[in-house]
Amino acid sequence: MENGKGIWYRHDPKVRQRIDTAIAYLTSHEDELLAKPVGKYPLAEGIEVRVQSYDSREYDTMVYETHRDHIDLHYMLDGQEYVRWWDKGVVEPNSEYDEVEDIIFYPHPPQHNRALLSSHHYVLVYPEDMHAAHGMVDGKVSHNHKVVVKISVL
């Protein structure tokens, strides 16, 4: 997992370029993204932008997931939430792999890390990271406007 402005060297230059393209786009188009309707938008080859608007929720209602073919870049436009993660493989999936959405769901792991995602910050979640987003902060519901960028690792 990469949190903040760190550099990740484990993938090939094509994937790193996709990450850099997505971050540059997000940081220079925040107002435009806040005005966009909820939905999916292609940005470039191997990059899809998903605009979201929702209320944060209690940990017990959060769902863990992983992906095989892409990295998730969660970028908070306005609001705050906890994103939790742990290593894939600690618990068995509780769903079959969905090839169309590239997703597998999991029950809560016995322990987890968490990161506060607040306005103008991002977190990168890699295929090996089981993660759950939308978590309430300090027991308070927050209405969030967030973008999740799906970045292909293929």
Buried (B, 14 or more C-beta within 10 A) or exposed (E): BBBEEEEEEEBEEEBBBBBEBBBEBBEEBBEEBEEBEEEEBEBEEBBBBBBBBBEBBEBEEBBBBBBEEBBBBBBBBBBBBBBBBBBBEEBEBEEEEEEEEBBBBBEBBEEBEBBBBBBEBBBBBBBEBBBBBBBBBEEEEBEBBBBBBBBBBE
